[in-house]
Amino acid sequence: MRPDPLRVFRQDVQGMHAYAIQDSVGMVKLDAMENPFPLPPALQSALGQRLGALAVNRYPGARVADLQAALARHAGLPAGCALMLGNGSDELISLLALACARPGASVLAPVPGFVMYAMSAQLQGLAFHGVPLTPDFRLDEPAMLAAIALHRPAITYLAYPNNPTANLWDEAVIERLIQAVGEQGGLVVMDEAYQPFASRSFIGQLGQHDHLLLMRTLSKFGLAGVRLGYLMGPQPLIGQIDKVRPPYNISVLNGECALFALEHEAVFAAQALEIRAQRAMLLEALAPLPGVRVFPSEANMILLRVPDAAATFDALKRRRILVKNVSALHPLLANCLRLTVGTPDENRLLLTALEESL
């Protein structure tokens, strides 16, 4: 018999599930931590004209360097540090794993956390070690320190704020973890994907550690469809990681969209301010709902525990409200739903539907 062509694929890949994206047609979409505000019409028109004038028949050129410089100014990149671009943070996470995939190397991160840390490690042949958070989603410092000493990870991810729990962790604990990883010869990657909505950042500490990297994205800034992330850190580290980056990984369209947005960053800052105000309103309105526990948030999402996550998720969906049921991702997330902070109208619809669903 003819051999099955599926045999060419790795067994672990055959056993994996593809990343699932929920159908959101006709729904109030509050499942993916997107900025709910579109570009104002005048900016839509200006961007369209600008993109239409691009030489899409040419590979990306000097404008990539312009974008790197603009992002460095926007982020406040410290002296002695460099910046590289990725097709979203997902590509940067994959490139980090690829660059560090030596025999016996591993990746470590608190869990529950962003699923791509573990997935990228698996795909590049690195072991992944997840260290559970405490029941109230704080870092378990003794467990983290023990895991760092035992596994000597090549990469330790610390999301700040964390996804899906939406909280910031104690800075003093993080500093001690950074020190411990450095003593073992590993890298620490602070993932600040939700920085536009957080009260604190580690950008000021970036130049103080020769093994610390900081990752951000323009997805939460308001450009989720553009797919652009950036990694910052000491020039020697960025120089090594940049060697495994595919050439021309940022298209002329991605890059010009990002440059345009940075030129109008005041518009996006105002949107982030409104999202933070809506988050405060939602946190206050959700707290008294019967049987609901609402967790603190420093991101554009809110995690809450309900009596029955599956039933509540289905009831919301019947009311055309789409959220994320994260209860199966980790035991600590039992009966938890994750809600994206939407527009004022979307949030009112969410609250009404949630009250009815409960």
Helices and strands as residue ranges (DSSP letters): G 5-8, H 11-14, E 28-29, H 41-52, H 63-75, E 81-86, H 88-99, E 106-111, H 115-123, E 127-132, H 141-151, E 155-159, H 171-183, E 187-191, G 195-197, G 203-208, E 212-217, I 219-223, E 229-234, H 235-241, G 242-244, H 252-263, H 265-286, E 293-294, E 301-305, H 309-318, E 321-322, E 324-325, G 331-333, E 336-340, H 344-357
